[in-house]
Amino acid sequence: MERIVLAFSEGLASAVAIPWLAERHGAEIVAVTIDLGQGRELEDVRDRALATGAVRAHVLDARDEFARRYLVPALKADATTAAGAPLGAALAAPLMAQLVVQIAGIERATAMAHAGSGTAIDTAAGLLNPALRVLAPAREWGMNAAQQMAYVRARQIPFPPEPPDTSVPARPPSPPAGTEVTGGDGGGPEPAAVHLAFERGVPTGVNGVAMPVLDLFESLGTIAAVHGLGRQTARDLREAPAAIVLHAAHRALRTCVASEDLNRLCDMVSREYADLVHRGLWFTPAREALDAFVTSANERVTGVVRLKLFRGRCDILDASGTPPTPKLVAIT
């Protein structure tokens, strides 16, 4: 019997995809759920995949890999959408493709599938394993949300209502240690002054506290969410408010320390980088070449940026670079 590995989330389309694929292809379905900080009990999602008809279900914690190998390179490239938003969701596509392809190899599957309507995952998976078929049932079944729900009910598939978003508490938490709170009018969270440290383009600390990248995203995301930035999902790295703040800070520092000509080239590369990500071309020599330029351009992007966060705004107060440490060059 054919075996298909499906990228499975807690959404309605994923719940439909398991029985639809099983019926359409007469196949066993193996579900893979990838933890990118969704903030929900992913073991419950795993159990739902099994109850929906999957023969096995894997849950993979990819938060650290996503932060270090995808979010940080895009940050160093200043790659954003045309509207200036971070590329979190688009950057998740190649990572999801990579992990699902890996599980497909372990499971000896003949195909992988996802419940999205875009093609970036298809492209990335094709680059990683051209022999593996990629199925996208949402592009085939032609069902709207109401029809999908009717499909689920007709087959008595367990699908609970969407749980409330608990990623940001109803009552704002106390800011992490070291956060300077100033001003305010008593009508909610007061403005927060945040100091971000960078070393060669990589964020390394918040308010004088050095942190690993994943911890930094989570800590900064909590502060940013309280002040109305992003979609308030502080834990989900695809939509983390921290990315908005980090992109603004990195661009300010890079603009401060780089020459006019280098900044102009960086802006061109930023657009190319974003376009490459959206087209699913992460695993290509083109992305590697862009990363080589970005790494070189960030050699001097070291210093501290001060920002003020308040009522959905992220204002740069100042950015100051630190001269790089001279490198010793062996003369032969």
N, C-alpha and C positions, 0 to 999 in steps of 0.2 A: 504493500500500500504506500502511496506517495505520502511524504511528510513535508509540511510547510511550517516555517518558523515565522510567527507574526509579532511585530512590534505592538505591544498591547498597553493601552492606557486605561484610565478609569472612565473614558468617554463613551457615549452611546454608540458611535461608529465602530469602536473596538468590540463592543458587546455583540453587535450585529455581525462583524467580520468573521468571528470564529465559526458559528453555524453556517454562515453563507459560504465560506471557503470549504468547509467540510462537505456540504451538500453539493456544491458546484463541481468540486474536483475529486470527491470521494477520498479525501485525504485525512490523515491525522494532523492535528494542529498543535504546535508547541508555542506557548506564549512567552514573550520576553518583555518584562517591565523594567524600565530604566529609571533609576532614582536620580533626578536632577534637582532635588530639594523641594519637591512638591508640597511637603508639609502634611501629607496625609499618611494614614497607615497603609503602606504599600503591601503588607502581608494580606490585608483585606482585598486589595486589588488582585493579588495572586489567587486567593481563594475564589474570587469572582470569575477569574479566567477558567479555573478548573470546573466551577459549577456551570459555566457557559458551554463547556464541551471540550476544552483543551485537555490533551492527554498528559501534558506536563506544563509547568509554569516556572520560569526563572525570574528572580528579582536581582538586578545588578545595581550596586551603588557606584555611580559614575560622577559624583559631585566634584571630587578633587581633580579627576582627569579633565572634566569639562572646564573647570576654572583655570587650570594651569595650561592646558594644551590647546584650548579653543578661545576662551574669553580673553585671556591675557594677550595672545598674539593679535587678535582683532583690536584690542585696546591700544597696543603699541602702534598699530597701523592707523589708528583713528578712523576705523571703518564703521560707518553707520548707515542707516537708511537715508533715502533722499530727504526725509523730514528731520534727520538728525537723531533718530532713536537708535539705541544699541541693537546689535544683530542677534540677540540671544536666541530667539526661536530659529532663525536661519542657521546659526552655528550648531544647533542641536542636531540638525539633519545628518551631517557627515558622521558625528559620533554615534548616533543611533544606527546608521547604516553599518558602521564598523563593527559594533557589538552584535548586531543581529546576524551579520555575515559570519562572525566568529562562532556564534551559537549554532548557526546552520551547519557549519563544518563539523562541530562536535556531534550534532544530532543526525548527521548524514542526510540532511534534508535536500530535496531537489529544487526547492523554491523558498523564497522569503516573501513576506507581505507586510503592508502597512495600511492604516486606515485613513491616510491623508489624501488630499486631492492634488498636491503639488508633485513636481517631478524631481526635486533635488535629491531625495533619498534614492530614487531609482538610479539617477546618474552616478551618485557616490558608490552605491553598491555595485554597479556595473564596472566601475573602475577597479574596485577591490577584487571582484570575482566575476569575470564576464560569463562564466559558465552557469552561474546561478540565476534562475529566472526570478524576476521581481514582479509581484502581483500587487495591484492597487484596487481592491474591490470597490472602494467608494467612487472611483471613476467609471466603474462598470454598472453598478446596480441601479443608478438613477433614482434612488429614493431620497426624498427630503426628510427632515427631522421627524415629522409626524408619521410618515410611512415607515421609517426605521423603528419608531416606538411601537407601531402596530405589528411590525415583524417580530419584535421582541416579545410582545404580549401573546401573539398567536402561538409562539413556541414555548411559552411559559419560561422564558429566560429571566433569571433573577437580575434585575437592574434597579437598584434603589435610587431615590431622588438625589440630585446633586447636593452634597453636604455643604453647609455654610463654610465660607472662607475664614479660617481661623489663623491665617498666617500673621495677621496684625491684630492684637487684642483690642477689644472695644475701648478699653482704658489705656492710654498711651503708657508704655513702660518707662522706667527711669532710664535716661541716656547712659550708655556704657561709661565706665570710669574714664575720666580725662576729658569728657566733652564739656566745652565751655558754653554755658547758656547765658544769653544776654538779652536785655530789653524785654519786649513783650508788652501786651496791654491787658493781660489777665483773661483773654478770650481763647485760651487753648495753649498748645505748645508754644514756648517762646523761641525766638531765633536761636539756632545752634551754630556756633563758629567751629568749623572742622578743619584740622590741619592734616593734609595727606602728604606722606613722604614717598618719593619715587627713587628707584635706582636703576639706571639704564632703561627707563621706560616702564619698569615693573613696579606696581604699588607694593610698598613694604611695611607701612605703618599708618595708624590713625591716632592723631592727637598724642604723638610721642611714644605710642606703644607699638613695638614691632610685632607683626603677625604673619603667619602663613597666609597664602593667597585666599584659601577657602574661608578661613576665619575672618579675614579682612572683609570679604564680600558680605558675610553674614552680619558682622558687627556694623559696618557702614550701612547695610541695607536696613537695619532696624532704625537707625537714626533718620535715614532718608524717608522711610515710609511714614514715620511719625509726622514728618513735615510735608507730606502730601506729594512726594515725587513718585512717578511711575504708577503702576497699577496696584500698589500696596501689597504685592505678594513678595514680601521681603525674603522668604526662604527659597522660592523657586528661582534658580539661577537664570532661567530663560527670560524672566521678567523682573529680575531683582532691581529695585530702585538704586542700589549701589552702582550699577553700571552707568546710570545717567550722570552721577556725580563724578565717577572716575574718568569718564570720557571728557567731561568739561575740564577737569583738573589736568589731565594729561595733555590735552590740546593747548591749554594755557601755558603749561611749562615748556612744551616743545616749541611753541611759538616764541617764547621768551629766550630760549638758549640757542636756537638754530638760526642760521643765516636766512636772509630773504629768499635766496635761490633754493636752499634746501627745503624751506617751508613750502615753497611752490611745488617742488617735486613730491613732497610728502602728501600734499593735497591731491595731486594727480593719482598717486599710488593708493590713497584711501578710497577713491572712487572705484579704481580697478579691483581692489581687494574685496569691496562690498559686492560688486557685480559678480566676481568669481564665486563668492560664498553663495549668493542667491541662485546661481546656476548649478550648484552641486559639484563644483570643480575643486574641492578641497584637496583631494588626493591626486594632485597633478604637479608636474615640474613647474608650471606657471606659478602656483601658490608657493612652492619652495623658493622660487626666484624672488617673488615679492617679499617673502619673509627674510631673505638674505639682505635685501635693501632696507627693510624695516629695522632689522637688528643693527645694521650699521648706522642708520639715521638716529637711533635711540642711544648711541654710545654716550652722548652728553646730556641726555634727558634725566638728570639726577638733581634732586632738590626737593623743596617743600612748597606746596600750594595751600593757601588759606582761602576757605570758602564760607559763605553764610547760607544756611538752608532755612527757608521760612515760607509757609503757605504756597507750596508747589514751585518755589523758585530756588535756583542754585546759582548764587552770585559769586564770581571770583573776586576776592579782596586783593590778593597779590600772589605772585609766583616768583620764586627766587631759585636760581640754579646754583649748584655746587660744582666748583671746578673738578673735573675727573682726576683721579689719582694717576700720576704718570706711570706708564708701563715700562718695564726694563726690557730692552731689546738686546738680545745676544748678537754680538758682532763676530762674524767668522771670516 
